[in-house]
Structure formats: structure tokens, C-alpha cells
Amino acid sequence: MVIIVVLNICPCFCFWEYILLISYMKWMIYIINEQIPERKSCLSTFRDMYLEVIECLHQVNRSIYGVPAIVGFIGANVAEIILIIYGYLLFPRDYINDPYLVISFIRLLMRIVNVILLYTIGDATEKEVNRMSLVLHQRSLIEKNPRIKRQIKFFLLRRLHEHYHFELYGMCHVNIRQLFSLSNKAVGYLVIQVLFKLNK
């Protein structure tokens, strides 16, 4: 019983820790983007803060959480969604008054929400990081100091060649387009399994 509880709580704890960590980094980038047009601090300070946050995002997604996020957060959730739909909702073993039907439905909704939340946070973070170019361009239009304008142009040029993609371990993009692709593949796999079951 203790092992089952630990196996269910640890992935849940890791998932929410990852979501909170990415949300915090997204919020930091949002604050940087909001402070740049107001000229409250030196542009080099914002640039250094931005580069530090981007480096943290890369470190988190490549080393600490990269493979566990792909395997545990995405793979396990999608596999459990397919298993619940196939094994508990479409083809339950006990056709008469299954008491676990409600529990299976709740687990299914939780897994779907986890996957959607992960992809939505990844997509929002990617958009917020890439909004930096627009914010810098707006600042360059209102800036009077030629030295600061030159710094903005150099940083914009660097940002132009470094379009940010939110990806896990350098191989799994996490955005809304990939969520649709993943859901299409999962539905296709589920349809194939249902057809195999019906043709037996």
C-alpha cells in the first residue's frame, strides 16, 4: 500500500514542481518585458537578467527535467489516457454496475488536464520569451540616446537569430501545435486498437 501511494504521489509532486518552476520563469520574463519600455533601469541589466532566465530554462529542460518530463509527464499521461479510455470506458471487463467507472473518469480528466496544462504553459512561455523582440523594437523607437539605441539594435540582432522554442531535452517541442499532433496520434492509435478488438 505504501509503495502504491509513493508511486502515485512522487510523479504528481514532480509534475507540479516543474509547472510552478516554469511558471515562475515565465513570470520573470514577463516582468522584464514590462519593465523595458518604462526605462526604470539600465538596458544591460534587463539583458543580463533575460539571458540568465533563458539559461535557467535551458538547464531545466535539458538536464534536470528533460527526459523525466518526456517520459513521465507526457508519455505516462498519454498512455494512461489511452488505457483508461480503452480498458475502462470502451471495453470494461464488468458490464454490470462498475463501481470504478467514476474513478476511471476522474483519473481520465486529471490526466487530460495535466497534458493540456503542460503544453499550454510551454506555449505561453515560448510566446513570452519571443515577445522580447517586439518590446525591444518598441523601446528603440522611443529611445533618444544613440548609445542605448545601438545596444538595443545589437540585442535585437542577437534575438533575431535565436528564436526561442520551448523544448524538452532538445527533441520534444512543447506548444499547442505539438499538442494537436500528439492528440491526433493518440486518437489514431486508439481507433486502431478499437478496430482490432472489434474484428476479433
C-alpha positions as CSV (number, residue, x, y, z in Angstrom):
1,M,0.0,0.0,0.0
2,V,2.8,2.4,0.9
3,I,4.6,1.7,-2.4
4,I,1.4,2.4,-4.4
5,V,1.0,5.7,-2.6
6,V,4.6,6.7,-3.2
7,L,4.4,5.8,-6.9
8,N,1.3,8.0,-7.3
9,I,2.4,10.9,-5.2
10,C,6.0,11.3,-6.5
11,P,5.2,11.9,-10.1
12,C,2.4,14.2,-9.2
13,F,4.7,16.2,-6.9
14,C,7.4,16.4,-9.6
15,F,4.9,17.5,-12.2
16,W,3.5,20.3,-10.1
17,E,7.0,21.4,-9.1
18,Y,8.0,21.6,-12.8
19,I,4.9,23.5,-13.7
20,L,5.5,26.0,-10.9
21,L,9.2,26.4,-11.8
22,I,8.3,27.1,-15.5
23,S,5.5,29.4,-14.5
24,Y,7.9,31.4,-12.3
25,M,10.4,31.7,-15.1
26,K,7.7,32.9,-17.4
27,W,6.6,35.4,-14.9
28,M,10.2,36.7,-14.6
29,I,10.4,37.2,-18.4
30,Y,7.0,38.9,-18.3
31,I,8.3,41.4,-15.7
32,I,11.4,42.0,-17.7
33,N,9.3,42.6,-20.8
34,E,7.0,45.0,-18.9
35,Q,9.9,47.0,-17.4
36,I,11.9,47.6,-20.6
37,P,9.6,50.2,-22.1
38,E,9.4,52.1,-18.8
39,R,13.1,52.8,-18.7
40,K,13.3,52.4,-15.0
41,S,16.6,50.5,-15.1
42,C,19.6,50.1,-17.4
43,L,19.1,48.1,-20.5
44,S,22.2,45.9,-19.9
45,T,20.6,44.9,-16.5
46,F,17.5,43.6,-18.3
47,R,19.6,41.9,-20.9
48,D,21.7,40.1,-18.3
49,M,18.5,39.1,-16.3
50,Y,16.9,37.9,-19.6
51,L,20.0,35.8,-20.6
52,E,20.1,34.3,-17.0
53,V,16.5,33.3,-17.1
54,I,16.9,31.8,-20.6
55,E,19.9,29.8,-19.4
56,C,17.9,28.5,-16.5
57,L,15.1,27.4,-18.8
58,H,17.6,25.6,-21.0
59,Q,19.2,23.9,-18.0
60,V,15.9,22.8,-16.5
61,N,14.5,21.5,-19.8
62,R,17.7,19.8,-20.9
63,S,19.2,18.3,-17.8
64,I,17.0,18.2,-14.7
65,Y,13.5,17.7,-16.2
66,G,14.1,16.9,-19.8
67,V,13.8,13.2,-20.1
68,P,11.6,12.7,-17.0
69,A,9.2,15.3,-18.5
70,I,9.0,13.5,-21.8
71,V,8.7,10.0,-20.2
72,G,6.8,10.8,-17.1
73,F,4.7,13.9,-17.8
74,I,3.8,13.3,-21.4
75,G,4.3,9.6,-22.2
76,A,2.8,8.2,-19.0
77,N,-0.2,10.6,-19.0
78,V,-1.0,9.9,-22.7
79,A,-0.5,6.1,-22.2
80,E,-2.8,6.2,-19.2
81,I,-5.4,8.3,-21.1
82,I,-5.4,5.6,-23.8
83,L,-5.5,2.8,-21.3
84,I,-8.4,4.3,-19.3
85,I,-10.5,5.0,-22.5
86,Y,-9.8,1.6,-23.9
87,G,-9.8,-0.6,-20.8
88,Y,-12.3,1.1,-18.5
89,L,-14.7,3.1,-20.6
90,L,-15.0,1.5,-24.0
91,F,-14.4,-2.2,-23.1
92,P,-14.9,-2.6,-19.3
93,R,-14.5,-6.1,-18.0
94,D,-17.6,-6.0,-15.9
95,Y,-20.5,-4.6,-17.9
96,I,-22.9,-4.5,-14.8
97,N,-22.6,-1.6,-12.4
98,D,-18.8,-1.0,-12.5
99,P,-18.1,1.0,-9.2
100,Y,-14.7,2.1,-10.6
101,L,-16.3,3.9,-13.6
102,V,-16.5,7.2,-11.8
103,I,-12.9,6.9,-10.5
104,S,-11.7,6.0,-14.0
105,F,-13.5,9.0,-15.4
106,I,-11.9,11.3,-12.8
107,R,-8.4,9.9,-13.5
108,L,-9.0,10.4,-17.2
109,L,-9.9,14.0,-16.7
110,M,-6.9,14.6,-14.4
111,R,-4.5,13.1,-17.0
112,I,-6.1,15.2,-19.8
113,V,-5.8,18.4,-17.7
114,N,-2.1,17.5,-16.9
115,V,-1.2,17.2,-20.5
116,I,-3.1,20.3,-21.6
117,L,-1.6,22.3,-18.8
118,L,1.9,21.3,-19.6
119,Y,1.6,22.2,-23.3
120,T,-0.3,25.4,-22.5
121,I,2.4,26.6,-20.1
122,G,5.1,25.6,-22.6
123,D,3.4,27.6,-25.4
124,A,2.8,30.6,-23.2
125,T,6.4,30.6,-22.1
126,E,7.7,30.4,-25.6
127,K,5.5,33.3,-26.7
128,E,6.5,35.5,-23.8
129,V,10.2,34.9,-24.5
130,N,9.8,35.7,-28.1
131,R,7.8,38.8,-27.3
132,M,11.1,40.3,-26.1
133,S,12.0,41.3,-29.7
134,L,8.8,43.3,-30.1
135,V,9.3,45.1,-26.7
136,L,12.9,45.9,-27.7
137,H,11.8,47.2,-31.0
138,Q,9.2,49.5,-29.4
139,R,11.8,50.7,-26.9
140,S,14.2,51.5,-29.8
141,L,11.5,53.7,-31.5
142,I,11.1,55.9,-28.4
143,E,14.7,56.0,-27.2
144,K,16.6,59.2,-27.8
145,N,20.1,58.2,-26.6
146,P,22.1,56.9,-29.6
147,R,24.3,54.6,-27.4
148,I,21.3,52.9,-25.9
149,K,19.7,52.6,-29.4
150,R,22.8,50.9,-30.6
151,Q,22.7,48.5,-27.7
152,I,19.1,47.7,-28.4
153,K,19.9,47.0,-32.1
154,F,22.7,44.6,-31.2
155,F,20.5,42.8,-28.8
156,L,17.7,42.7,-31.4
157,L,20.0,41.3,-33.9
158,R,21.1,38.6,-31.5
159,R,17.4,37.8,-30.7
160,L,16.6,37.6,-34.4
161,H,19.0,34.6,-34.8
162,E,17.9,33.0,-31.5
163,H,14.2,32.4,-31.9
164,Y,13.2,30.5,-28.7
165,H,11.5,27.2,-28.9
166,F,10.3,25.5,-25.7
167,E,11.6,22.0,-26.0
168,L,12.4,19.2,-23.6
169,Y,15.9,17.7,-23.9
170,G,16.3,19.2,-27.3
171,M,13.9,16.9,-29.1
172,C,10.3,17.4,-27.9
173,H,8.7,20.7,-28.6
174,V,6.0,21.7,-26.2
175,N,3.5,24.1,-27.7
176,I,-0.1,24.0,-28.9
177,R,0.7,22.7,-32.4
178,Q,2.5,19.7,-30.9
179,L,-0.4,19.1,-28.6
180,F,-2.7,18.8,-31.5
181,S,-0.3,16.5,-33.3
182,L,0.1,14.3,-30.2
183,S,-3.7,14.1,-29.7
184,N,-4.2,13.1,-33.3
185,K,-1.7,10.3,-32.9
186,A,-3.3,9.2,-29.7
187,V,-6.7,9.1,-31.2
188,G,-5.4,7.3,-34.3
189,Y,-3.8,4.7,-32.1
190,L,-7.0,4.3,-30.0
191,V,-9.1,3.9,-33.2
192,I,-6.7,1.2,-34.4
193,Q,-6.9,-0.7,-31.1
194,V,-10.7,-0.5,-31.1
195,L,-10.9,-1.8,-34.7
196,F,-8.6,-4.7,-33.7
197,K,-10.8,-5.5,-30.7
198,L,-14.0,-5.4,-32.8
199,N,-12.6,-7.7,-35.5
200,K,-11.6,-10.5,-33.1
